Amino acid sequence: MDDFELRDMLTPPLRYQAEALEALSVPVVNTNPPSGPALAMAYVPSQPWEELYESEEALQRGTIFRQLDLPFEGRRG
């Protein structure tokens, strides 16, 4: 595939960038990101279903898990 075909496949903003780079005599590279590698990986441990609040108390506290009900110690400055 030559550069002309590649430029036709780009979305308009990338196409304009490619044309601007060509005007500066800068070689155009493939600006489409690879589809294989992951951008980020998250690790989120599951919360064990232990020591639960009753429904009404959980609504008041904002959590059903006693282990996550921690005091707010926010300070200014």
C-alpha positions as a printed NumPy array, in Angstrom:
array([[  0.   ,   0.   ,   0.   ],
       [  1.451,   3.335,  -0.956],
       [  1.173,   6.572,   1.021],
       [ -1.701,   7.831,  -1.126],
       [ -3.924,   4.856,  -0.254],
       [ -3.016,   5.151,   3.418],
       [ -3.929,   8.856,   3.45 ],
       [ -7.357,   8.044,   1.967],
       [ -8.058,   5.693,   4.887],
       [ -7.403,   8.346,   7.549],
       [-10.199,  10.22 ,   9.269],
       [-10.409,  13.915,   8.258],
       [ -8.408,  15.371,  11.207],
       [ -5.606,  12.868,  10.666],
       [ -5.763,  13.377,   6.906],
       [ -5.201,  17.129,   7.373],
       [ -2.251,  16.396,   9.666],
       [ -0.8  ,  14.023,   7.083],
       [ -1.168,  16.63 ,   4.339],
       [  0.476,  19.269,   6.534],
       [  3.39 ,  16.934,   7.264],
       [  3.775,  16.165,   3.574],
       [  3.925,  19.904,   2.859],
       [  6.841,  20.107,   5.316],
       [  8.551,  17.162,   3.575],
       [  8.234,  15.055,   6.712],
       [  7.656,  11.363,   6.025],
       [  4.121,  10.243,   6.883],
       [  3.937,   7.24 ,   9.161],
       [  0.945,   5.071,   9.949],
       [ -1.042,   7.218,  12.398],
       [ -3.561,   4.489,  13.23 ],
       [ -2.815,   2.914,  16.621],
       [ -2.26 ,  -0.847,  16.674],
       [ -5.36 ,  -2.853,  17.465],
       [ -3.615,  -5.559,  19.492],
       [ -1.928,  -4.122,  22.583],
       [ -3.971,  -2.896,  25.532],
       [ -3.667,   0.775,  26.48 ],
       [ -4.008,   0.067,  30.192],
       [ -4.707,  -2.782,  32.525],
       [ -6.628,  -2.407,  35.77 ],
       [ -6.533,  -4.656,  38.802],
       [ -9.601,  -4.329,  41.003],
       [ -9.824,  -6.855,  43.834],
       [-13.293,  -8.066,  44.687],
       [-14.788,  -7.027,  48.005],
       [-15.643, -10.035,  50.197],
       [-19.315, -10.144,  51.234],
       [-18.62 , -10.098,  54.976],
       [-19.882,  -7.882,  57.815],
       [-22.66 ,  -6.208,  55.835],
       [-24.879,  -3.374,  57.053],
       [-28.64 ,  -3.75 ,  56.96 ],
       [-30.298,  -1.994,  54.003],
       [-31.417,   1.202,  55.767],
       [-28.126,   1.719,  57.583],
       [-26.202,   1.026,  54.36 ],
       [-28.179,   3.772,  52.585],
       [-27.377,   6.24 ,  55.367],
       [-23.675,   5.37 ,  55.386],
       [-23.241,   5.129,  51.606],
       [-21.87 ,   1.588,  51.639],
       [-23.102,  -1.874,  52.474],
       [-19.623,  -3.031,  53.529],
       [-18.497,  -2.265,  57.089],
       [-14.846,  -2.58 ,  55.985],
       [-15.308,   0.332,  53.577],
       [-17.041,   2.616,  56.087],
       [-14.06 ,   4.731,  57.076],
       [-14.077,   8.122,  58.809],
       [-13.58 ,  11.18 ,  56.605],
       [-10.478,  13.012,  57.746],
       [-10.316,  15.721,  55.109],
       [ -8.361,  18.819,  56.052],
       [ -7.712,  22.12 ,  54.409],
       [ -4.203,  23.277,  53.686]])
